[in-house]
Amino acid sequence: MPVRFERFMSFRYLWGAEGREQGRSFLRFIIYVAVGGVTLGVAALLLALAIVRGFSEEIEEKIVGFGAHIQVSSYVQDEPLDQGASLRRQLREMKGVSGVSPVVEQPALLRYSEDAIDGVVLLGMDRLPSYLEKRVEAGGGAVDGEKGGEPGLVVGREMATRLGLAVGDRVTAFALQQGESGMSIGGQRPRVEQFRIRGIYDTSLQDIDDVYVFSSTAVARELGSLAAPSVSRFNVTVSDPSRIDSLAAQIENRFGFPVSARTVYQQYAGLFAWVDLQQSIIPLVIGVIVIVAAFNIIGTLLMLILEKTREIGILKGLGTSGRTLKRLFLVLGVLIGVVGTSLGAALALTFALLQQQFGLVSLPAEAYYMTTAPIALNPLDFLLVAVVTVFLCGAAAYIPARVAARVEPVKAIRFE
């Protein structure tokens, strides 16, 4: 029998034509439930993959934007790199290195008023990282201050809110020193510097916004009594992020002790481990929903066969082979998968684009490090989910197809 017969009958069952003609709305209902289950499962899985991927990319962008791909410092804690200029030049010459920025790090006590005092980590840099420059909410990102005036300071939103700071306010920084009993101002003449707030940034990473403030390298050296060209570390960015580990190893092998090269994944291992956990668990859980929806087709087609037993018997009595009937229900299972997957993909894509444009789903920044659910669409995800889902739907239709193929014509025609 021509294949077009199987397609014709499959489409009639899929769109509920048989149910409308015979007044059996239940047939349409179970078919639509099967399609709807696949649709929701596919949409949920694609959105989960897009959100998890977006979350991973957003976290990595924030961390790398703040601390670079590799941080080159001394193995000895709190010891500066004395040969700063020479080391910087040699790092720049290494293949795969796209940028090298000197950083002077100095713990300090920041005072705005008698009731507004807090510990900070002052980072002296030639300029703010480009990532932070884009996230300066108030003022500007200049860290060198006005010529002849007080040096500028850029602080995080969390700290500005807690201390009541605004752009233009004057603050005082007291350098902290490591002593036997911990950090203290120390000394008869503590190192003090006056700053003017030039900008306020917001990364939604509380561990950064609440701790780090930025000024120029010259001011940070002066506050920490560090002679030029010594620096605390170098932030190294690479042209190919996949080579971070190998490049860090090359740096340590080339320069030896006391130079240490730590990748961003080593520095924030706990955070990236949490992200990896989300990437593995969430798609797995949603994937189970897709599998359940696909195998729900077994029950749907078995009920359809039960309703169509007499019709199947008549078809077999007219000469339709069991193989043809098997193909008919296999095609129907695949059609349910194709339609459900198409609708699910369209639904997921629509919601993803709306989320990217309007940020419909908001998140608590203190828990997720961002204010809205991030979306990162990948065509490969859509292709893989579509292929697997349609295959599962076709596989789920195999058992009902075998049942339909084994129906005996005489008994089926008498079936009520």
N, C-alpha and C positions, 0 to 999 in steps of 0.2 A: 504494500500500500504506500502511496507517495508520502514523503516526509511532510509535505504541506498539510496533510490531514492531521498529523500530530500537532503541528504548530497551530492550526486552526482551532482544534478542540482545546488545546492548552490556553490559548488566548480567551476563548469563551469562558472557561472555568475561572481564569484569572480575573477577568473583569466582571464576573458575576452574571453573564448573560443568561446562563442556564437558570440561575436563581430567579432572575426577573421574569423570565418567560413562564416558569412553573410556579411562581409565587413563593419560592423557598428563600426567604431573606436570610435564613441561617447560613446557607452556602456562601452568600456574599460576605456575611459577617466573619466567618472563620477564615476565609481567604484574606480579607482586609486585616484581620488580627495578625495573621502570619506576616503579611507585608509590613504592617506597622511595627511588629516586633523587630524585624530585621532593620527597618529604617531607624528606629530609636537606638538600637544597639550599635549600628554603624556610626550614627551621628555622635553618640556618646564616646565611642572609642576614638574617632578622629579628633574630637575636641580635646579629649584627655591627652592624646599624643601631641597636639598643637600647644596645649597649655604647659605640659611638662617640658617640651622642647623650648618653648619661649621662656619658661622659668629658668631653665638651665643657662640659656644664652644671656638672659638679663643679669643673673647672678654673676656669671663669668665676666660680663662687660663691666659691671660695677667694681668687682674685685680687681680685675686687670687695670681698669681705668684709674683706680686709686693707687695700686701698688706695683703695676707693671708685671710683665711676664716672669722676670727673674730679678731678685734682689741680691746684689753683690755687696757683701759686708765682711767684717772680720770675724773669725771663729771665736775670738775672745770677746765676751759680752761687754758692751759699752766702750770698747776700744775703737778709735777712729781709724780710717784708712789714711795713712800719712802721705803716700805717694798718689794723691788724688788726681792731679793733672796728667801724670804719666799713665796711670791705670785707665783713666777715662779715654785717652787717645788710643790705647791698645785695644780696649773693648770695642770702640767704634770701628776699628779696622777688621774685626772678626767677621767672617762670612756668616750671614744670616741675621746679624744685629742691625736693627733699623733705627734705634735711638738709645742714647745713654744720658740720663739726667742725674746730677749730683743731689744728694739729700743730706741735710744736717738735722739730726733728731735731738731734741732737748726736752726732757720732762720739765714742767713748770707749774707754778701755782698762779692761776689767773684771778685777778681781783678787780671787780667793778665797783663794789661798795662794801661796807662792813658786813652786809648780809648776803652778798653775792660773790662768793669765792669758790673756786673749784679747781681740781687738778686736771691738767691737759697735757697733751704731747704736742709740742711745737715742731712743725716740719718746715725747715728752711729750704726753699726751692727757687730756681731761676724764674719759674712761672708755674701757675697752677696746671696740673694735668688737664689735657683737653676735655676729658670726660667731666671733670669737676667744673670747668669753665662753663660748660653747657647747662650746669645745674645750679648756677648762682642765681638765687631768687631775688635778692635785694642787693643794691650797690653793684660793684664790679668785681672782677677777679684779679685785679692788680695787687701784687704782694710787696711791691717795693715802696709804696707810699708816695706822697707828694715830695717833689724835690725841695730839700731844705726843711721839710716838716717831719712830723712823727712817722715812724714806719707803719705800714699798713698791716692789717691782720684780717684774715678771712676765717670765719668760724662756721660751725654746723648749726642747722636749724634747731636741733635738740638743745644744744648748749645755749644758743641765743635765747630760746624760750625760757629755759630754767634760770638763767642769770638776768633776764630782762634786757638783753642787749639789742641795740638797733644800729643801723649804719650811721657812722659819725660819732658814736660814743667813744670815750677814752677809757682804756683799761690798762692795768699794770700787771706785768708778768715777773714773777720771782723764780729764778732758776733753781731747780731741785737737784740735790746731789745724793748719790747712793752712799749711805753710811752703814755702820754696824747694826743699827736699829731700824734701818729702812731708809726711805726717801725723806730728806729734810732740806730746809733752806740753807742751813749750815753757814759757818764762817761768821766772823765779826762784821764783814762787809759783804752782805749777800748781793749777788748779781741781779740787777733790776733793770727793766726796760719798759718805757711807756709806748703804747700802741694806740692807733686809731682804727676802729672797725671800718673796713673798706667793703666788705661783702659778706653775705650769708648764703651758704650752700645747703642743698638738701638732696641726699642720695637715697633716703629711706632705709639706709643701713645704720641702725642705731649704734652699733659698735664703732662706726666711723664718725657719724655726725655728733656723737656725744663725747668724743675724746680728742679728735685731731683738729688743730688750728694751723693755719698756713701763713708764713711770712717769707721774706727773702733769705737767701743763704748767708748773706753778710750779717744780717741782724741775728740770725740763729747762731752763727759762729761767735758773735760778740757776747750774746747772752750765755753761751756755754763755754766761753774762754777757749775757743778752738782756733788754732792758727791756720790761716789759709796756706796751701790749698787742701788741707785735710777735710774729709767728709765722713759722715756716719756710714753712708752706703751709696751705691749707684742703683737707680732703677733702670733696668734694661728691657727694652721692647724688641721683639723679634718679628721678622717678616713672615715666618711660617710657624704658627702656633703648634703645629704637630711636632716640631723639632725642639720644643722647650727643654725636655729632659736631656736630650743629647747635647744641646748647647750649654746647659748648666754644667754637665760633666766636663765638657771641653774647657770651660772657664776655670774650673777647679784644677784640672790637670795641667793647664798652661801656666797658671800663676802660683799654684801650690799654697802652702801654709804661709800666712794666716788668712788667705782669701777664701771666703765661703760663698757659694752660689746656691740660693734656695729658690725653687720655682713657686709660682703662685699656688699650685696644688699642694705643695708641702706646707706652705705657710697657713693655708686655710683648709687643711685636710678634713677637719670635722664638718665644715660647711659643705664642701664638695661631696663628702660621703653621704650627707643628708639628701643632697640633690640627686645623687645616683640612686639612693633608696626610693625616692619618689618616682624616678624614671622607670624603675623595674616593677614596683608594686602596682601603681595606679593603672597602667595599661593592662597588666595581667588581670586585675579585678574586673575592669570593664570588658576585657576580652572574653571572660567567662560569660558575661551577659550576651555577647554576640553569639557565642557557641550555643547557649541555651535557646536564643531566638532562632538560630538556624535549625536546631533539632526539634524545635516546636513544630516545624514543618511536617515531621513524621505524623504527629497527632492530627494535624490539619488535613493532610492527604488521606489518612486512614478514614477520617470522618467523611471526607468527600467521596471516597470509594464506597463507603457504607450507604451514602445517599444515592449513589449512582450505580448500585449493584445491578439493577434490572437493565439499565442502559448498557452497561458493560457486557451483560449476558447477551443482549440483542446484537451488539456489535460483533461478539465472538460467533454468534449464530449465523451472522451474515458473512463470515469468513475472515474477520479481523484476527490476526495472529496474536499470540501472547507477547511476542517480541515487540509488536507495534504498540500494544497497550503499555508495555513497560517503558518504551521510549516516550510515550505520551506523558506519563506521570513524571518521568525524569526531566523532560523538557519543562513541565509545569513547575517543578522544584527549582530548576535553574532560572526560570522567568521570575519566580517570586524573589529569588536572590538578586537578580539583576535590577528589578524594579525597586526593591527595598534598599539595595546599595546605592542606586542612583538618587533616590529621594533622601537617604541619609547623608550622602556626600553633599548634596545641594543644601540641606538643612545646616550641616556643620559649617560649610563654607560661608553661608549667609550670616550665621551667628558670629563666626570668627571675624569676618570683615566689619560687622557692626561693633564688636568688642574692640577691635583695633581703632576704629574711628571714634567711638563715643565712650569707651570704657564702662560698659554696662555693669560688669561685675567688679565690685571693689573689694579690696583685701585690707586687713589690719597690717600696717607697715611694721609694727613691732614684732609680728609673728612671721610674716612672709617677706620682709625686706622690700616691699613694693606696695603701691597703693591700689593698683588694678591688676586683674589677671592678665598676664602677658600671653601673646599669641605668636607662634612661629609656624607658618604653614610650610609643609614640605610635600611636593607632588608625589614623591616616592611613597609617603605614608598612605596617600589616597589610593595609589595603584596597588600597593601590597594588601591593604585592607579589602579592596574591591575583589581582587583575585581570590584571596583566602575565603571571603564570605560567600562568593558565588560557588566556589568549590564545595564548601561545607553544606550549602543548601542543596546542591546537586547530590552530594553523598547522602544527606538526610532523606532525600526522596527515593533512594534505592530500595529500601524495605517496602514502603507502600507500592512502589512500582512492581516489585515481585509478587506482592499480594494480588494486585490487579491482574497480572499476567496469568495467575493460577486459578482465577475464577472459572467455575464450571458453568457453561451456558444454560443448561436445563435448570439447575438449581437457582441460578441467578435470575432467570426470567420469572420463576415462581416466587421469588423473594418479595416480601411485602415490608 
